[in-house]
Amino acid sequence: MVNKKTFKPKLLEAKVTKRVDVTEDLLIMWITKPDGYSFKPGQYCTIGIDGLERAYSIVSAPHENELELFVELVPPPDGMLTPEIWKLKEGDIVSIRPRAKGIFTFKPKYNKHLFVSTVTGVVPYISILRDYLYHNQTGHEFYVLFGASYQTEFTYKDEIDEISENHNEFVKFVPTVSRPKEAANSSWDGEIGRVNEIVGKYVEKFALDAENTLIYACGHPGMIEDVKEKWIPKGFKVEEERFWKED
């Protein structure tokens, strides 16, 4: 009999095919998808280097040929794996666990979906939207609230802008910066404030109700807690995915 406490699944290998450095502490990388590897939009994979492992939500939709990951650098002592990821270059190999996991996925029984995120927390929503559009699904509405300290951190803003422009009838997008007075945001002319603090404004603007709307909160734990504390008592169901500042 296999001892479940000590059994570990055989690790697979994936090759880095591309890397884009967004800022000093944010990067996107693409790795090969092992044969037979499957996942649902919103799930995460677990990759590793030299025995260090961490789970990362997958940006890609399941139909895409590679796994796209959006990574934030967490320096030591909190971060151990991401400094090693920052050393990776095209052609390097990482390990990957054979199964994707996670329940932070699209719940189609709700008609309206309010996506709330901070920086890398936008990842599951990109996967969900890509998959939804790829399969030409209909009957749902998506409201994406995307928060960051600086506008340079809106890595997928252009993609969501394009989606919302081409499908404005069911996708609305509101990016917001929490430090509008900083020099780096001097050209910003959009929404301002922490993303959790503008939820109420857009729940009202978009006429979202608890019966038909599911709120998803992904990213910083403090943001998630605030969303839950404010909206669960009002009858809303909140799905959460915490991205801790450590690995």
N, C-alpha and C positions, 0 to 999 in steps of 0.2 A: 504494500500500500504506500502511495506517495504521501509524504508529510507535507501538507499544504503550507505549513509555516516556513519550511525551508525551500520548497520548490520555487524555482524561478524559470520563467519561460525563456526559451532560446532567443538570444538577441539577433536581430537582423542587421544588415549593413545598408547604409544609404550614402550616396556620393553627393557632395556639394557641387551643384552645376552652375550656380550664379549667386552673386552677393552684391547688394547695393547698400552703401552706408548713407543713411538718411541724415543723421546728425552724429555728433561724437558718441552718443550713447543709445542710438537707435539704428537698427539695421534690418533689412529684409534679406532672407536667403531662401534659395530653392534647393531641395534635395530630391534625389530619385525616389520614386515610390516603389517599394518592393513588390514583386509579383504577388498578386492576390490580396494586397493590402486594401482594406475598405474602411470607410468611416461615414458617419452622418454629419451633415453641416452643423457646426457648433462644437463638435467633439475635439479632443486633444490627442496628440501623440506624445510619447516619451522618448526623448533622444538623449544620447550620452557621449562622453569623451573620457577615455581612460578610467572608467568606473564611476564617474560623476554623471548623474542623470537629473533631468527635470522635464516636467510636462509643459508642452506649449500648444495652445489652441491653433488649429489649422486654418490658415487664410483661404486656401484653395477650396473649391467645390469638389465633390467626389468625382466628377467626370474629368477633371484636369489630370494631366499625365504626371505632374510632379507635386510635391508637397511644398507649399509656400508658408514660411514662418516669419513672424514679425517679432523681433527680440529687443528687449531693453537691457542695457548693461547695468549690472548690479555689482559694484566693486567689493572686494573683500573688506571686512570679514563676513559680511552678510552673503555676498555672492561668491560662489566657487566655480560654477560651470560657465556662466556667461563670459568671464575673462578668457576662458579657453575658446569659447565660440568666437570671440573677437580675433583670435589668431587664425581662424579658418580661412582657407582660400579655395578657389575652384579646383576640384579634383580630390580634395581631402575627404576622408571617410568618417562618418559618425555612426554610432549604434542607434538602433530604433527598436523599441519593443513591438512584438508582432501584432498587437491589437490596439486600436484607438479606443478611448473610453470617454465617459462624460454624459451627463443628462441635460446639459445646457443647450438644448436643441429646439428647433421650431415646433411650436404646438399649434397645429392647424385648426383645432376646434375653436380657437378665438379668432374673431374677425379682425381685430385691431391689435397691432403689436408695437409697443413703445420701447425702443432700444436706447438705453442710457449707458454711456461708456466714458472711460478716461483713457486716453492715449492707446496703449496696446489692447485695451479692453474692447476696441472696435472689431477685433479680429473675427470672433464668431459671427458677427452680423454680416461681415463681408461674405463669408462662406454661405450663410443662409440666403442672402440676396442673390449671389451668383447662381446658386442652385435653383432658386425660385424662378429666376428669369430663364435659365437654361431649359427648364422643363415647361416653360410657358404657362405657369400656374396662374390662376386668377382667384378672385373672391376675398382677398385679404388686403389690409392697408398697413403700411410700415411708416413709423415716425422715428427718425434717427437723431438723437441728441448726443453730440460728440464734444467732450470737454478736454481742454489741455491748458497748460500754463502759457505756452507760446505757440504761435501759429505755425512755426516750423515743425511742430510735433503732429500736425494733421496729415499724417503720411498717406492716408487713403481718401483724403478730401476730394481730390480730382475725380476719382472713380465714383464716389457717392454723388458728387455734383452731377456727373454725367447720367447716372442712373435716375436721379430725381428729376432731371430735366427731360429725359426721354420717357419717363413713366410717372409724370407728376400727378396723375390721377390716383396713384396708390402708394407713392413713395415721397415723403417729405423729409428734408434734411436741415438740421440747425447745428452748426458748429459754434462753440463758444470758448472764449479765452478768459481765464481767471485772473490774469495780470495785465489788464489793458494799458496800464500806465508805464509798463516797462518799454525801454527803447526798442527791443526786438519786436514789439507789437505796434509800433508807431503807425504802420500802414494798415492796421486792422480796422475794418469798418463794419464788422458783423456783430453778433450777439456777444455780450460780456457777462461774466459771473461764473461761479462754479456750476458745473452741469447739474448737480443735484438741486441747486437753488433755483434753476429755471424750469424744473419739471412742472411745477404748478401752473406757470404761465402758459405752457404749451398744452397741458391737459385741458385747460380752459379754451385756449385758442382753437384746438382741433376737436373740441367737444368729445373728449374721450370719457367713457363711462366704465365703471368697475365690472359690469356684467359682460361686456363684450371686449374688454381690453386686457391684455396681459403685459405687465411691465417686466422687462429684462434689465438687470443691472450687472455690468461687468467691468472690472477694473479695480480701482483702489478700494480697500475695505471700508474706509471711512465714508466714501461716497455711497457704497452699498447700504451701510447701516442707516445712513440718513434717509435714503429713499425708502427703506423698509419701515422705519419709524414713522415717517410721514404718511405713507400711502396704504400700508396694510390696515391701519385702523379705519381708513376710509372705504374699506371693502375691496381694494385691489389685491390681486395675487401678484407676488413678485418672485421671479426666478432670479437666482444669483450665481455669479461665477467670480471668485475672488482671485485677483492677481497680486500676490504678496510681493513686497520689495525685498525678496531674498530668494536664494536658490541653494 
